[in-house]
């Protein structure tokens, strides 16, 4: 499981211009069951994506396909983790 943290490096006006393409990219990952949630950081300095069913290499390859990455809108921090304690309602999201 990966936590992907986006750090915007462009003004929000530039982020907004690429937001629809970024959302469409994320929709594809949701359809493939590769991500659990995504959303903006508060304050809006970037975003957070929780990904699953990916190797590190696959996660890195997916980042390269993100329009925010392709247009230089954000830098990415990729954190790999394994949930060892969790609420039982979260169990459905864990890699088997």
Backbone as numpy.savetxt, mean C-alpha at the origin, in Angstrom:
# Nx Ny Nz CAx CAy CAz Cx Cy Cz
3.31 -10.70 5.44 2.45 -9.54 5.44 3.36 -8.31 5.44
2.94 -7.30 4.72 3.74 -6.07 4.61 2.91 -4.84 4.94
3.53 -3.94 5.64 2.99 -2.59 5.82 3.80 -1.72 4.87
3.12 -1.08 3.94 3.78 -0.20 2.98 3.41 1.23 3.35
4.42 2.01 3.67 4.20 3.39 4.08 4.67 4.29 2.95
3.76 5.12 2.46 4.09 6.09 1.42 4.37 7.43 2.06
5.42 8.08 1.59 5.80 9.41 2.05 5.73 10.33 0.83
4.75 11.24 0.81 4.64 12.15 -0.33 5.87 13.03 -0.43
6.36 13.20 -1.65 7.48 14.10 -1.87 7.13 15.21 -2.84
5.85 15.28 -3.19 5.32 16.34 -4.06 4.18 17.03 -3.32
3.83 18.25 -3.72 2.71 18.95 -3.08 1.39 18.19 -3.28
0.44 18.42 -2.37 -0.85 17.72 -2.45 -1.57 17.95 -3.79
-1.36 19.08 -4.42 -1.98 19.33 -5.73 -1.48 18.29 -6.74
-0.22 17.94 -6.68 0.33 16.92 -7.57 -0.20 15.54 -7.18
-0.27 15.27 -5.90 -0.83 14.00 -5.41 -2.24 13.83 -5.96
-3.06 14.88 -5.85 -4.45 14.82 -6.32 -4.54 14.51 -7.81
-3.61 15.03 -8.61 -3.64 14.78 -10.06 -3.44 13.30 -10.39
-2.77 12.57 -9.52 -2.48 11.16 -9.77 -3.32 10.22 -8.90
-4.22 10.78 -8.10 -4.98 9.98 -7.14 -5.92 8.98 -7.82
-6.59 9.35 -8.89 -7.52 8.42 -9.56 -6.76 7.21 -10.11
-5.61 7.44 -10.72 -4.82 6.33 -11.26 -4.29 5.45 -10.13
-3.88 6.06 -9.03 -3.42 5.30 -7.87 -4.55 4.44 -7.31
-5.74 5.02 -7.21 -6.90 4.27 -6.70 -7.24 3.10 -7.61
-7.16 3.30 -8.91 -7.43 2.22 -9.87 -6.39 1.10 -9.72
-5.15 1.47 -9.53 -4.08 0.50 -9.28 -4.40 -0.31 -8.02
-4.81 0.37 -6.95 -5.15 -0.32 -5.70 -6.35 -1.24 -5.89
-7.34 -0.81 -6.68 -8.52 -1.64 -6.94 -8.12 -2.99 -7.52
-7.13 -3.01 -8.40 -6.64 -4.26 -8.96 -6.05 -5.16 -7.89
-5.31 -4.58 -6.95 -4.73 -5.36 -5.86 -5.81 -5.89 -4.93
-6.88 -5.10 -4.71 -8.00 -5.60 -3.91 -8.67 -6.78 -4.60
-8.88 -6.69 -5.91 -9.50 -7.80 -6.66 -8.66 -9.07 -6.56
-7.34 -8.92 -6.54 -6.44 -10.06 -6.43 -6.25 -10.52 -4.98
-6.92 -9.86 -4.04 -6.81 -10.18 -2.60 -5.39 -10.00 -2.09
-4.68 -9.03 -2.66 -3.29 -8.77 -2.26 -3.18 -7.72 -1.17
-4.22 -6.89 -0.98 -4.17 -5.89 0.08 -5.43 -5.96 0.94
-5.25 -5.60 2.19 -6.32 -5.65 3.18 -6.94 -4.28 3.39
-6.10 -3.26 3.47 -6.62 -1.89 3.57 -5.59 -0.93 3.01
-6.08 0.26 2.71 -5.22 1.35 2.24 -5.89 2.66 2.62
-5.08 3.69 2.77 -5.66 4.99 3.08 -4.60 6.01 3.37
-5.02 7.28 3.44 -4.07 8.37 3.70 -3.63 8.39 5.16
-2.42 8.89 5.35 -1.94 9.13 6.71 -2.58 10.42 7.21
-2.63 10.56 8.53 -3.16 11.77 9.14 -2.09 12.33 10.05
-1.56 13.51 9.78 -1.92 14.41 8.70 -1.54 13.81 7.35
-2.05 14.38 6.29 -1.93 13.82 4.95 -0.53 14.07 4.37
0.40 13.26 4.84 1.79 13.34 4.39 2.18 12.12 3.57
1.21 11.24 3.32 1.46 10.01 2.60 0.31 9.05 2.79
0.59 7.77 2.70 -0.45 6.76 2.84 0.09 5.50 3.47
-0.83 4.56 3.72 -0.49 3.28 4.32 -1.27 2.19 3.58
-0.59 1.10 3.27 -1.21 -0.06 2.64 -0.81 -1.29 3.45
-1.78 -2.14 3.76 -1.48 -3.42 4.40 -1.65 -4.50 3.34
-0.54 -5.18 3.01 -0.53 -6.16 1.92 -0.31 -7.56 2.47
-0.80 -8.54 1.71 -0.61 -9.94 2.10 -0.42 -10.80 0.86
-0.10 -12.07 1.07 0.07 -13.03 -0.03 1.11 -12.57 -1.04
2.15 -11.91 -0.56 3.23 -11.44 -1.43 4.57 -11.79 -0.82
5.53 -12.13 -1.65 6.91 -12.22 -1.19 7.47 -10.79 -1.20
8.63 -10.60 -0.62 9.25 -9.28 -0.65 9.49 -8.83 -2.09
9.94 -9.76 -2.92 10.20 -9.42 -4.33 8.91 -9.01 -5.04
7.83 -9.71 -4.77 6.54 -9.35 -5.38 6.05 -8.00 -4.88
6.23 -7.74 -3.59 5.81 -6.45 -3.03 6.61 -5.32 -3.66
7.92 -5.51 -3.79 8.76 -4.50 -4.42 8.35 -4.29 -5.88
8.02 -5.37 -6.58 7.60 -5.26 -7.98 6.27 -4.52 -8.09
5.37 -4.74 -7.14 4.07 -4.06 -7.16 4.26 -2.55 -6.95
5.15 -2.18 -6.07 5.40 -0.76 -5.83 5.80 -0.06 -7.13
6.61 -0.72 -7.93 7.08 -0.12 -9.20 5.93 0.15 -10.17
4.80 -0.54 -9.99 3.63 -0.37 -10.87 2.68 0.72 -10.40
2.89 1.21 -9.20 2.00 2.23 -8.63 2.23 3.57 -9.34
1.15 4.19 -9.86 1.32 5.50 -10.51 1.99 6.54 -9.62
1.79 6.49 -8.32 2.48 7.42 -7.43 3.99 7.22 -7.53
4.43 5.97 -7.63 5.86 5.70 -7.78 6.33 6.12 -9.17
5.59 5.72 -10.18 5.99 5.98 -11.57 6.11 7.47 -11.87
5.32 8.30 -11.19 5.35 9.76 -11.43 6.14 10.51 -10.35
6.85 9.77 -9.50 7.69 10.41 -8.49 6.94 11.15 -7.41
5.70 10.74 -7.15 4.87 11.42 -6.15 5.24 11.02 -4.73
5.66 9.75 -4.55 5.91 9.26 -3.19 7.13 8.37 -3.13
7.74 8.35 -1.95 8.74 7.35 -1.61 8.02 6.27 -0.81
8.58 5.06 -0.82 7.93 3.91 -0.19 8.84 3.29 0.85
8.23 2.92 1.97 8.91 2.17 3.02 8.19 0.83 3.14
8.91 -0.26 2.99 8.32 -1.60 2.98 8.73 -2.32 4.26
7.75 -2.58 5.13 8.01 -3.23 6.41 7.36 -4.61 6.40
8.17 -5.66 6.55 7.62 -7.01 6.61 7.34 -7.36 8.06
6.20 -8.01 8.30 5.84 -8.38 9.66 5.04 -9.67 9.65
4.95 -10.28 10.82 4.14 -11.48 11.01 3.28 -11.26 12.24
1.97 -11.36 12.06 1.05 -11.18 13.18 1.11 -12.43 14.06
1.49 -12.26 15.31 1.51 -13.39 16.23 0.42 -13.26 17.29
-0.04 -12.05 17.52 -1.19 -11.81 18.40 -2.15 -10.91 17.63
-3.42 -11.24 17.68 -4.41 -10.48 16.93 -5.80 -10.82 17.44
-6.72 -9.92 17.22 -8.12 -10.17 17.50 -8.60 -11.28 16.57
-9.43 -12.16 17.05 -9.88 -13.29 16.23 -10.59 -12.85 14.94
-11.17 -11.68 14.93 -11.84 -11.21 13.71 -10.84 -10.85 12.61
-9.56 -10.72 12.95 -8.53 -10.41 11.97 -7.95 -11.66 11.32
-8.20 -12.81 11.92 -7.60 -14.07 11.46 -7.87 -14.37 9.99
-8.99 -13.96 9.48 -9.34 -14.22 8.08 -8.33 -13.57 7.12
-7.63 -12.55 7.55 -6.69 -11.82 6.70 -5.26 -12.38 6.73
-4.99 -13.32 7.60 -3.63 -13.81 7.77 -3.26 -14.81 6.68
-1.99 -14.79 6.32 -1.47 -15.79 5.38 -1.50 -17.14 6.08
-1.85 -18.16 5.32 -1.88 -19.50 5.96 -0.56 -20.20 5.85
